[in-house]
Amino acid sequence: MDKFTTLTSIAAPLDRANVDTDAIIPKQFLKSIKRSGFGENLFDEWRYLDHGEIGMDNSKRPLNKDFVLNKTEYRDATILLTRDNFGCGSSREHAPWALKDYGFKAIIAPSFADIFYNNCFKNGILPITQDKPIIDKLFATKAKISINLDAQTISFNNKIYTFEVDSQHKNRLLNGLDDIDLTLQYSADIKAFEADYFKKYSWL
Amino acid sequence: MPQTLYDKLFNAHLVRKEGNIALIYIDRQLIHEVTSPQAFEGLKLAGRKPWRLAANLAVPEHNVPTTQRSSGVSGIKDPTSKLQIATLDKNCEEFGIKEITMNDIRQGIVHVMGPEQGATLPGMSIVCGDSHTSTHGALGALAFGIGTSEVEHVLATGCLWQSKSKNMKIEVNGKLNSHISAKDLALYIIGQIGTAGGAGFAIEFTGNTIENLSIEGRMTLCNMAIEAGARVGIIAVDNKTIDYVRGRPLSPTGKSWDQACQYWQTLYSDDKAHFDKVISFNAKDIKRQVTWGTSPDMVVAIDAFVPSPSNSKNSVQKANWQNALNYIHLNANTKITQIKIDKIFIGSCTNARIEDLRIAANVLKDKSIASNIKLALVVPGSGLVKKQAEDEGLDKIFINAGLEWREAGCSMCLAMNADKLSVGERCASTSNRNFEGRQGQGSFTHLVSPYTAAKSAICGKFC
């Protein structure tokens, strides 16, 4: 997994609450059996004016010029700024895959849906929660935002704000660690657990 | 110390703790074709084997056609759907994972098939790469949806890292009014607490209204917990639960059954257990529900009106409501019963069990769907539900009323197969999500109960 340490970028502002994973990556693209290539279809129904399907040449499709990601000023943004409950709905990991493939490395919102939040960490994306007043300040600025995961800070317009992140999630992102390798270090614990467990719950 | 049901289940599966995150043991992983190919690929690339084969059970369901299955997977017309299902078959064969394949009568929506087969038992920890895994909590199991990286992690290690959720109790008491089902109850609760109301919580549903629900109804309710933002919806084990589980193909028998029952009867929240949040509702306040917007919490009673953004709570909600009305082509203050419908969908992991089909058939008996209904689909939750319905003659009732009787699968709930709405079409749907484009790009979904879907099919508008 890619490491995440620091990041400086402008944020693309997606001023909507309850953005669901169907909107982040519509279902027709879930038929892919790969992990990559979803970026061009990120927010497909908002980003393009026509109906998208797998295998289309997206460079030839008509763009919705009003959509934030189609505005030249946000072309290089690697931070997505949005509202409450981002990533609600379906558990599809295709949503963070699409965000990552597009180029987003961090998402800032007042809150995230639980499954989506976990899925971000598995893919090197840092989801940051901030209180609404700070979110409003971020929506009001076009300044660059700097994120420091180790210090757990975001800074913009010469002000620094802290954010909360679980120490285990933080450690794995900072070091780009593979979850499965880490867990398999505890194989002996898992086997010992199983021995007791299946004795106690013999019908399982 | 008194414990909640969620605490009991979480602690029973705790392998180790690291800070706020716990490694928990997974008893059952249900696998389907959409969220598993990349997980299997990951295992292969790393040269890993499944930790415990018997924990896993696979079934294709999201992509399967609901017509013309006689030529099997190779006969699926959509090449991308075919590839995804063939990939599941191949992966299961290669890794030795038990799969119920497309043409097996036991095939069905993973959240219908699991309980039906006894693959879901009280007290189990159950995961699946699907957010509606919360359904299985209806049997007193710890069940929640996960992403594909986690599917791979469970395959490889038999465990999952989880932060423990907070405990929420939603208590409902009183007798439900006639024709009010678990679906109306679920939509009503979501309307009250919002789609993020349960975020960070495991919700336990309690109270005599819940006790009086059938197991099917409890599954509908727990299924929709995720639409309130909670990964886990859970209900204590009682005699109904045990009766439901008895005699299922994968349920224990003999002495094992007795031991299991003894344990299952401890699966309830202790009297003085601490809940971080408690919300109470009165069953008699609940009317039939219809969603009007693009989020499950945009919901009103059937005798109400589409709300006006000027009555919203704050600027964010106002913008959401305005966006929703623009998308769904409805004006504020329109009477719900004046909204005309183009299509009807009776199905999904929320409402495709035998009880749901019986309710719909009872409404449609000797009736016909309205002439403006272009298509009305009934898609049973599994091949076994389909057979049961046919044994009871329900298929004939649907067909005589002008509905189509299909093969089991997820179908038009998320429209990954050929069953979808066209641009501008409006659907009364017994599914769980009314998001923009969910049932087809530019289409409009209104979530309702099977009773309301069936009745509205006859009226041609909500009634």
Interface residues (C-beta under 8 A of the other chain):
Chain A: D15 R16 A17 N18 D20 D22 A23 P26 K27 Q28 L30 K31 S32 I33 K34 R35 E45 H51 I54 R83 D84 N85 C88 G89 S90 S91 R92 E93 H94 P96 S111 A113 D114 I115 N118 N119 K122 N123 D166 S167 Q168 H169 D179 I180 T183 L184 Y186 S187 D189 I190 F193 E194 Y197 Y201 S202 W203 L204
Chain B: V15 R16 E18 G19 N20 I21 L23 Y25 D27 V34 T35 P37 Q38 E41 A46 R48 W51 R52 H62 N63 D78 T80 S81 L83 Q84 T87 L121 G123 M124 G129 D130 S131 F144 G145 I146 G147 T148 S149 E150 E152 H153 A156 T157 G158 C159 W161 S163 S165 T195 A196 A199 G200 I226 G229 A230 R231 P252 S256 W257 Q259 A260 Y263 S295 V316 Q317 A319 N320 N323 L414 A415 M416 V423 R433 F435 E436 G437 R438 Q441 G442
